[in-house]
Amino acid sequence: MPKVVVDRKRCKGCERCIVACPQQVLTMSKEFNEKGYPFARPEFQPRCIGCRLCAITCPDVAIEVFVHGTMYQFFPY
């Protein structure tokens, strides 16, 4: 099963990851990080399909998606 990990210290609460997620895995936390921003957090982890769209759209590189056994290739090089 894929696992979404959000780095609280890097997240600035722009909510782009929440909009990008087709499965609505992420939500905004009611807590604040050290910089004073609310941060995204994975609330519905079992819904994750490992598409990594949340990580791709994050401008702060605060999201990592770990997928076991499957590697999606979005851009053919």
Biotite code that builds the C-alpha atoms (Angstrom):
import biotite.structure as struc

atoms = struc.array([
    struc.Atom([0.000, 0.000, 0.000], chain_id="A", res_id=1, res_name="MET", atom_name="CA", element="C"),
    struc.Atom([1.354, 3.479, -0.848], chain_id="A", res_id=2, res_name="PRO", atom_name="CA", element="C"),
    struc.Atom([2.302, 5.801, 1.989], chain_id="A", res_id=3, res_name="LYS", atom_name="CA", element="C"),
    struc.Atom([2.205, 9.613, 1.888], chain_id="A", res_id=4, res_name="VAL", atom_name="CA", element="C"),
    struc.Atom([4.654, 11.471, 4.147], chain_id="A", res_id=5, res_name="VAL", atom_name="CA", element="C"),
    struc.Atom([4.416, 15.246, 4.617], chain_id="A", res_id=6, res_name="VAL", atom_name="CA", element="C"),
    struc.Atom([7.343, 17.218, 6.052], chain_id="A", res_id=7, res_name="ASP", atom_name="CA", element="C"),
    struc.Atom([5.603, 19.616, 8.456], chain_id="A", res_id=8, res_name="ARG", atom_name="CA", element="C"),
    struc.Atom([8.569, 21.961, 8.605], chain_id="A", res_id=9, res_name="LYS", atom_name="CA", element="C"),
    struc.Atom([8.565, 22.586, 4.828], chain_id="A", res_id=10, res_name="ARG", atom_name="CA", element="C"),
    struc.Atom([4.813, 22.781, 4.197], chain_id="A", res_id=11, res_name="CYS", atom_name="CA", element="C"),
    struc.Atom([3.426, 26.313, 3.844], chain_id="A", res_id=12, res_name="LYS", atom_name="CA", element="C"),
    struc.Atom([-0.239, 25.341, 3.598], chain_id="A", res_id=13, res_name="GLY", atom_name="CA", element="C"),
    struc.Atom([-0.839, 26.287, -0.052], chain_id="A", res_id=14, res_name="CYS", atom_name="CA", element="C"),
    struc.Atom([-3.322, 23.382, -0.423], chain_id="A", res_id=15, res_name="GLU", atom_name="CA", element="C"),
    struc.Atom([-2.176, 22.532, -3.974], chain_id="A", res_id=16, res_name="ARG", atom_name="CA", element="C"),
    struc.Atom([-1.649, 18.913, -2.950], chain_id="A", res_id=17, res_name="CYS", atom_name="CA", element="C"),
    struc.Atom([-5.201, 18.660, -1.653], chain_id="A", res_id=18, res_name="ILE", atom_name="CA", element="C"),
    struc.Atom([-6.613, 19.924, -4.954], chain_id="A", res_id=19, res_name="VAL", atom_name="CA", element="C"),
    struc.Atom([-4.318, 17.643, -6.996], chain_id="A", res_id=20, res_name="ALA", atom_name="CA", element="C"),
    struc.Atom([-5.157, 14.409, -5.157], chain_id="A", res_id=21, res_name="CYS", atom_name="CA", element="C"),
    struc.Atom([-7.780, 12.403, -7.086], chain_id="A", res_id=22, res_name="PRO", atom_name="CA", element="C"),
    struc.Atom([-8.556, 10.255, -4.016], chain_id="A", res_id=23, res_name="GLN", atom_name="CA", element="C"),
    struc.Atom([-8.813, 13.110, -1.484], chain_id="A", res_id=24, res_name="GLN", atom_name="CA", element="C"),
    struc.Atom([-6.205, 11.563, 0.807], chain_id="A", res_id=25, res_name="VAL", atom_name="CA", element="C"),
    struc.Atom([-4.852, 14.823, 2.238], chain_id="A", res_id=26, res_name="LEU", atom_name="CA", element="C"),
    struc.Atom([-6.502, 17.403, 4.482], chain_id="A", res_id=27, res_name="THR", atom_name="CA", element="C"),
    struc.Atom([-5.259, 20.529, 6.225], chain_id="A", res_id=28, res_name="MET", atom_name="CA", element="C"),
    struc.Atom([-4.234, 20.188, 9.845], chain_id="A", res_id=29, res_name="SER", atom_name="CA", element="C"),
    struc.Atom([-5.726, 22.430, 12.493], chain_id="A", res_id=30, res_name="LYS", atom_name="CA", element="C"),
    struc.Atom([-2.274, 22.676, 14.060], chain_id="A", res_id=31, res_name="GLU", atom_name="CA", element="C"),
    struc.Atom([0.508, 24.998, 12.912], chain_id="A", res_id=32, res_name="PHE", atom_name="CA", element="C"),
    struc.Atom([4.132, 24.231, 12.104], chain_id="A", res_id=33, res_name="ASN", atom_name="CA", element="C"),
    struc.Atom([7.169, 26.111, 13.421], chain_id="A", res_id=34, res_name="GLU", atom_name="CA", element="C"),
    struc.Atom([6.760, 28.827, 10.772], chain_id="A", res_id=35, res_name="LYS", atom_name="CA", element="C"),
    struc.Atom([3.128, 29.460, 11.714], chain_id="A", res_id=36, res_name="GLY", atom_name="CA", element="C"),
    struc.Atom([1.496, 27.747, 8.710], chain_id="A", res_id=37, res_name="TYR", atom_name="CA", element="C"),
    struc.Atom([-1.162, 25.056, 8.803], chain_id="A", res_id=38, res_name="PRO", atom_name="CA", element="C"),
    struc.Atom([0.204, 21.966, 7.075], chain_id="A", res_id=39, res_name="PHE", atom_name="CA", element="C"),
    struc.Atom([-1.223, 19.186, 4.943], chain_id="A", res_id=40, res_name="ALA", atom_name="CA", element="C"),
    struc.Atom([-1.575, 15.775, 6.488], chain_id="A", res_id=41, res_name="ARG", atom_name="CA", element="C"),
    struc.Atom([-2.646, 12.387, 5.126], chain_id="A", res_id=42, res_name="PRO", atom_name="CA", element="C"),
    struc.Atom([-5.978, 11.609, 6.765], chain_id="A", res_id=43, res_name="GLU", atom_name="CA", element="C"),
    struc.Atom([-7.284, 8.835, 4.517], chain_id="A", res_id=44, res_name="PHE", atom_name="CA", element="C"),
    struc.Atom([-4.085, 6.846, 3.850], chain_id="A", res_id=45, res_name="GLN", atom_name="CA", element="C"),
    struc.Atom([-5.830, 3.631, 2.599], chain_id="A", res_id=46, res_name="PRO", atom_name="CA", element="C"),
    struc.Atom([-7.347, 5.581, -0.318], chain_id="A", res_id=47, res_name="ARG", atom_name="CA", element="C"),
    struc.Atom([-3.911, 6.435, -1.762], chain_id="A", res_id=48, res_name="CYS", atom_name="CA", element="C"),
    struc.Atom([-3.223, 4.891, -5.185], chain_id="A", res_id=49, res_name="ILE", atom_name="CA", element="C"),
    struc.Atom([0.395, 6.059, -5.339], chain_id="A", res_id=50, res_name="GLY", atom_name="CA", element="C"),
    struc.Atom([-0.014, 8.456, -8.281], chain_id="A", res_id=51, res_name="CYS", atom_name="CA", element="C"),
    struc.Atom([2.339, 11.006, -6.650], chain_id="A", res_id=52, res_name="ARG", atom_name="CA", element="C"),
    struc.Atom([0.375, 13.992, -7.977], chain_id="A", res_id=53, res_name="LEU", atom_name="CA", element="C"),
    struc.Atom([0.495, 15.569, -4.521], chain_id="A", res_id=54, res_name="CYS", atom_name="CA", element="C"),
    struc.Atom([4.300, 15.375, -4.471], chain_id="A", res_id=55, res_name="ALA", atom_name="CA", element="C"),
    struc.Atom([4.607, 16.678, -8.033], chain_id="A", res_id=56, res_name="ILE", atom_name="CA", element="C"),
    struc.Atom([2.432, 19.736, -7.386], chain_id="A", res_id=57, res_name="THR", atom_name="CA", element="C"),
    struc.Atom([4.052, 20.672, -4.066], chain_id="A", res_id=58, res_name="CYS", atom_name="CA", element="C"),
    struc.Atom([6.157, 23.822, -4.640], chain_id="A", res_id=59, res_name="PRO", atom_name="CA", element="C"),
    struc.Atom([8.028, 23.300, -1.360], chain_id="A", res_id=60, res_name="ASP", atom_name="CA", element="C"),
    struc.Atom([8.983, 19.642, -1.978], chain_id="A", res_id=61, res_name="VAL", atom_name="CA", element="C"),
    struc.Atom([7.357, 18.761, 1.334], chain_id="A", res_id=62, res_name="ALA", atom_name="CA", element="C"),
    struc.Atom([5.659, 15.526, 0.232], chain_id="A", res_id=63, res_name="ILE", atom_name="CA", element="C"),
    struc.Atom([7.066, 12.082, -0.445], chain_id="A", res_id=64, res_name="GLU", atom_name="CA", element="C"),
    struc.Atom([5.059, 9.082, -1.622], chain_id="A", res_id=65, res_name="VAL", atom_name="CA", element="C"),
    struc.Atom([6.459, 5.635, -0.974], chain_id="A", res_id=66, res_name="PHE", atom_name="CA", element="C"),
    struc.Atom([5.095, 2.900, -3.227], chain_id="A", res_id=67, res_name="VAL", atom_name="CA", element="C"),
    struc.Atom([6.250, -0.671, -2.836], chain_id="A", res_id=68, res_name="HIS", atom_name="CA", element="C"),
    struc.Atom([6.741, -2.620, -6.044], chain_id="A", res_id=69, res_name="GLY", atom_name="CA", element="C"),
    struc.Atom([5.281, -0.120, -8.498], chain_id="A", res_id=70, res_name="THR", atom_name="CA", element="C"),
    struc.Atom([7.041, 2.829, -10.078], chain_id="A", res_id=71, res_name="MET", atom_name="CA", element="C"),
    struc.Atom([4.990, 5.228, -12.124], chain_id="A", res_id=72, res_name="TYR", atom_name="CA", element="C"),
    struc.Atom([6.753, 7.078, -14.890], chain_id="A", res_id=73, res_name="GLN", atom_name="CA", element="C"),
    struc.Atom([5.015, 10.338, -15.680], chain_id="A", res_id=74, res_name="PHE", atom_name="CA", element="C"),
    struc.Atom([7.422, 11.744, -18.222], chain_id="A", res_id=75, res_name="PHE", atom_name="CA", element="C"),
    struc.Atom([8.981, 9.605, -20.948], chain_id="A", res_id=76, res_name="PRO", atom_name="CA", element="C"),
    struc.Atom([12.618, 10.590, -21.337], chain_id="A", res_id=77, res_name="TYR", atom_name="CA", element="C"),
])
